[in-house]
């Protein structure tokens, strides 16, 4: 596999780094197996507590220097990181596809997201703006400014093994912070590859060791980061259960967190929809990344007048899906991440049937030539009720639930009637329906789309959700403010000292 050689991936890799320096560790060994073919790709030695305790002071010390670099100069470094990612887009995209299991086009797309956020951050480095305000006191000036926080902890998930790190790191760096990244233990080699690409850029520009740190490991490393008072901000992507535990831990020490947690996303298919367009959006949303996106379409809420005709189109389309090695661009759907994910998929199907769901496209595990890893499953469709327990739950697999509605108010209530609140969409050519869906009485999600699906967010907009999705925002818009602290300043340029609110205090 030439792409591993191009990325400098060895059979055995150290998993703790402060840049170009790789630290010795007595941690456990993670064996990375590809869900594509079940073959072992390589091993990574995780961080033990001693190695972790060496990394954090180095990141703190680097912050003292890095924060004093002018923001546009920090942006220039991020620009070069983006250029390096352009050079390595093909091999890194292949590694993402091979280690995680998503299609090759999605692997390339993930690296493109990294490039895009670098471009965004370069411009942002000249726009870390504050405000000026009028003082009630004469000859006074008030303004606010933003300062970096310090060390930012980043905990990312397996389904986007590199892009979510980039969303956080690019913004954190231009804001003047340093970062410590714990990648998913299911995709450790993606973390190694990215660390090497960035370290090379940083070394050429004499960026101090510690601005970009890597700490591989499992749950215990996430707990070290969450409990560490030296890390003022922790950005974490994962399950709602993980997020609740992490947020409580970070809040207990009065730290900050950005949480990107579960999604249970729906598309409303109106009787006024372009059904061909709706089919494409629904299909990719449901089976892209084998249903392992937080923005995966898990529910279709279809108007009763078009329910049968759209269901027929959908079943036919599912019959045309090609499932197999994601490095083969002829395939639409790759494997689940591992056999544990397959077990959860099978359990969800059983629970759906027990709770009254009716499958119109049956699921199951694929076997035989090309499916030796045991991670390939059939995308399936069930007619179900929104209130069913399994429908209320996020299953990270390609299981799609269909349900009917009569009025737009009913459809929106169904869409909102789950604990999660990440992404949502409506397919309609009716302006009133579209505007209601986007209004105060519409979708309660952080992302609401019209005539596109629930997947495929662009980096220019803030990404995140409400309710059990966590409420955090990453990527575009003014998400950068989460990586900084606000400071209000008042300057008295008079020869007197008047107090606010007209208070008189004298001796």
N, C-alpha and C positions, 0 to 999 in steps of 0.2 A: 504494500500500500504506500505509494509514493507520497501521498499527502501527509502521512505521519513523519516521514523523513524531512519533508519541506518545513514542517512545523517544529522540528527538533524534539519529537516525542520518542523517548527511549522505552525499552521494555520495563525498566525500573526507574522511577522518578521520585525526587524529593518533593514534598508537598508544602514546604514552608519557605517563603521568600519575602525579602524586603525590597526587591528590585532585581539587580543583577546578582545579588548575594542570595544563596540558597542555604538555609540553616539545617544543621543536623538535628534529627529528632528520633526519639525512641517510641514514637506512636505506633499504632497498629497499621497494617498494610491493607489498602483497598485494592482489590482486583477489579479492573474494569472489563466487563464482558459486553460485547455488542449485542443488542437485541435483534440485530439484522440477521446474524448467522450463528450467534451463540459463542463465537470465538473470543478468547481473551486478547484484549488489545495491549494492556500493560498494567503496571502496578504503581501505586502512589503511597508513599509513607506519610501518614497523617501527623498532625501536630500533637505533641504531648504538652503538658502544662508548662514545662520549662521553656520549650520553644516559643509557645504563645507569649510567655512573660518576657521573652527577649524582643519579640516583635513590637509590642505596644509602645515601650519607651522609644524605640527607633522611629515609629510613626509620630509620636509626640514631638520628638526633637526635630524631625523633618518639617513638621507644621510651623515651628518657629521661624524657619527660613522661607518655606514655600509661601506663607501668607504675606510676606513682604515683597514677593515678586509682583510687579504690576499685573493687574488682571488681564490686560491684552497680551502680555508676554506669556502668561499661563495659557491663554487661549491659543497662542501660536504653537505651544507644545501639543495641545489637544488636536490642532489642525494636522500636525505631523503624525499623530497617532491615527487619525482618520486616513491619511495617505498610506500609512503602513498597512492598515486593514484592507485598503484597496488592492495592495500588492498581494496580500495573503487571502483574499476573499475566496478563491477557489479551494485551496487546501483546507482552510478553516471551515468553510461551508460543508465540505465533505466530511470532516471530522464531526461536526455537529450532527450531520445526518447519520453517520455510522455509529457514533457513541450513544446518541439519544434515540434515533429511529425515525425521525421525521423525514419527509420527502426531500430529495436533493434541492429542489426549487425552494422549499421552505428553509433549508439550511443556508442556501445563498441569501435568501431574503432576510434571515436573521443577522447575518454579517452586514448586509446593507443597512439594517436598522442601526447597527453600531456606527457605521460610517455617517449615516444621517444625523445621529445625535451629536457626533463630533462636529459636524458642520454647524448644527444649531448652536452648540456651546461656544464655538469660535465667535459667532456674532454676539452671543450673550455676554461674552467677556468684556465687551464695550458698552453694555447696557445694564449694569447692576445698579439701577437707579434708586434714588430716594426721593423725598418730597421736601418742599419748603412750605412753611406755614406762617401766617401772620400772627404776631404776638399781641396780646392785650396790653402789654407794657411798652411805653415809648422807648425808642432806640434799642430795641431787642430784635434779634433774629432767631427764628426757630427752624430747624430742619431735622430730617431723619436720615440715617444712613444704615448700611448693612455690613456686618462683619462676619468673617468665617467662624464656624463653630469649633473646629479642631479635628479630631479623628472621627471619621464616619465608618460605622460598621455596615457591611453589605452581606446579607444572607440571601442567596438566590436558589431557585428551584431547578429541577432537571429539565422541565419542558422548554424553557428558554435559557439554555446553559450559559450564553454569553451576552445576549442583547440586554437583559435586565441589569446585568452588571454595568454595561456601558451607559444605560440611561442614568444610573446613579453616579458612576465615577466621573463621566464627562462634566456633569453639572457640579459635582462636589469639588473637582479640581479647579475649574475656572472660578469658583467661589472662594478658593484659597484653602480648602480642606485637604487632608490626607485621607487615605482609605485603607481599610482592612477587609478583604473579601473572603468569605467562606462559600465556595461553590457547593452545589449539591454533591454528596458523596456518590451519587449515581452517574455523574458525568465529570469525574475529576480531571480527565485529560484535557477537556476543553479549557479548564482553568489554567492548566500548565501552559498550554499553547498561547493563550491570551497574555499571560504574565510575561512570557518570553518576548512576544511581539512588542509589548509596551516597554519592557525593560530596555530593549535595544534603543528605542526612541529616546527614552529618558537619559540613558547613559551618554548618547551623542550630544545632548543638550545640557549635561552636567546638572540634571535634576537630582536632588539629594536622595540617597537611599531612604526608604520609608514613606515616600509619597504614595506609592502603590504597593500594598502588601497582600500576600496570599497566605491563607491559613486553611489548609485542607483538614477535613475531619467530619465527624458525624454530629449527633445531637449535642454532645458535651461541648464542642467548640462553639456552637450557637449559644449555649448557656453561659459560657465564659464571656462572650461578647455582650450578651444581654445584661449580665450582672456587673459589668465593668464600668465603674463611675468615670473612668478616663475616656470613655467613648460616649460623647453627649448625644449622638444620633445613631439609631439603628434602623436601617431600611431592610425589611424582610418580606420575602415572597414565599407563599406556601399555603397550607391548609388553614381553614378558620380555626381549627383546634390548636394548631401551632401558634397562630397569631394571638389568640386569647391568652395563652400562657406567656408568650413573649411580651405582650403589651403590659400585662400585670407586673412582670418583673422589671421592665424598664421604667414604668410609671412609679413603682415603689421607690426607686432612687431618683425620681423627678427628672429622668431623662426623656428624650423625645424619640418617637418612632414613626416610621412611614410603613404602613401595612398594605400589602396587595395580596388579598386572600381569596376565598372561594367565589366562584361565579355559578349562576344557575340561569343562564341567559335564554331569552325567548325572542322569537320573531312573530309578530302578528301579521298574518296573511289576510289582507282585506279582500272583500268581493270586488273592490275597485283596483286591485293590484295588477301589474303586468306579471302574469303567472310564470312566463318563461324566465324573466329576470329574478323573480322570487325563488324559482327552482335552483338557479345557480348559487344565489346567496345562501339558501338553506343547505344545499348539498355541501359546499365547502365549509360552511360554519359547523356542520355536524360531524364531518369525517376528516377535516384537515387536522394534521398532527395526530391522527387516530383518536380524536376526541380528547386530547390531553392539553388543551389550552384553557386558561381561566376564562377566555372569551368564547369558548365553544358553544354552539347553539345546542341546547339540551331540550328545548320545548318549542313546538310550533303551535301557535294558537290561530286556528283557521276558521274563517267565516263559514257558516253552515251552507251558504249558497254555492261555495266553490270547494267545499271540503272533499267531496268524492272525486272530483276531477283533478284536484291538486294531489290528493293521495295517490291516485293512479299514476300521475307523472313522476312522483317521488319514488314509488316502488319500482317503476321501470328504470329510473336513473340508478337506483341502488343495484339493480341487476347488471349494470354495465360497469360497475367499479372494478378496477384491477388492483388486487392486493398482493404485495410482494416486496422484494428488496427495494428500499427507498432510493438507493443510488442509481437504480434504473428509472429513467425519467418517464417511461411508459406506465409506471405504476402510480395510482392515485393515493393509496393508503399503505403505510408501513406498519411496523409492529408497535405494540405497547412497550413500555420501558423495561419491564421484567415480568417474571412469572407471578410475582405478588400482585401486580396490576391486573394480570389475567384473572387471578382468583377473585379480585374485587369485582371485575366485570361480570364473571359468572354468577357471583352472589347477588349482584344487582338484578340480573335477569331473573333469577329464582324469586327474589323478593317481589319484583314487579308482577310476576305471574301469581304469586300467593296473594297479592293485594288486589287482584282483579284486572291487571293489565292484559291486553290482547295483542300478541305480536303479529304484525302483518309482514314483517321481514325478520326471519329468525336469525338469532345470533349463533355463536359457537366458536370453538377454537379450530384453527386450520392445522393440518398435519401433512406430512409427505415432503417431497422434494421442494426445497426452497423455504420450508417452514420449520426447519430443524430446531430453531431456538425455542420453539414453544410459545412465542410471544405474539403470534399473528392471530387476530380475531376478526370475525365478520361484523361490520357495522350493521346495526339492527334498528328496527322501528317498532314501537308499541303504541297502541291507542290506550290512553290512560287518563286518570282524573288528576287535576292539579293538587288536590288535597292529599293524595296518596303519599305515605311517608317516604317511599323511595324517590318520588318526583321532587319532594322538598329537599332532598339530599343531593349534593354534587358528587356524581360518579365520574372519575377521570377516565372515561372510555367512550367509544362511539355508540352510545345508546340515545336514541331520539324519541321523545314522547310527543304524541299528537293529541290535540283536544279541540273541540268546537266552541264557537261563540256566536252570539246573535247581534249584540250591539257593541259599539266601540267602547262604551263605558265598561261593559262586561269584559271585553278583551283586555283593557288596561288593568282592571282589577285582577284578572288572572296573571297578567305579566308581573304585577307588583306583589302578588300573593305568595312569595317565597322569602326565606330569611336573607338571601343574598341580594346584592344590588350593584352588579358590575356593569354589564353591557345589555343593550336592548335594541330592538329595531322594529319598524313597521314597514310593510310593503303596501303602498297605496298610491294612487294617482289622484286621490281626493284631498284637496288642500285643507279642508276643515279637519279631516281625520289626522292629517300630518301635523297640523298646528296644535291640535288638542294633545296629541301624543308628546309634543315637545313643551307643553305648557305646564303651569303649576299643578294642574289636575291630571297630568300625564305620567310618563315613566318616572319612577323613583330611583333610577340607576345613575351612576356617574357618567355613563356613555349612553346616548340615545340617538339612533340613526334613522334616517328615512331613505328607503329604496337602496340600502346596502345592508349587508349582514351584520352579525355581531362581532365577527373577527376582523382583524386587519387594521388596527388603530395606527394612525400616522403620528410621528414623533412631535409634530408641531403643536398638537393639543395635549393638555394635561391628561394623563392616564390614571384611572383609579375608580373606585366605587364607593357605595354607601352600605349601611347596615352591616351585615356580617362579612362584607368584602373588606372592611377595615377603615375606609374613609381617607386613605392616603392618596397623594398625587405625585406622579413621577413624570419625567420627560419634559414636554413642552409647556407653553403658556408661561405662567409665573411660578411653576413648580420649584424653580431655583430658590425661592424664599424659604423653603423648608430646610435648606442646607446652610442657612445663615441666621444670625441673630440681629434683631432690629434695635437700633439705638436712637433715642430722641435727644437732640442737642439744642440748647438755648445759649445764645451769646449776647451778653450785655455790652454794648459799645458806648454807653452813656457814662456820665460822671456821677450818677446816682444809682441807688439800689432799691428800686420799687419792688414790692412783693406782689405776687399774683393775688387775684380776687380782692384787691384793694386793701389788703391787710396792712395795718400800720404797726410797726414794732420798733420801738426806740428806747434808748436809755435815758 
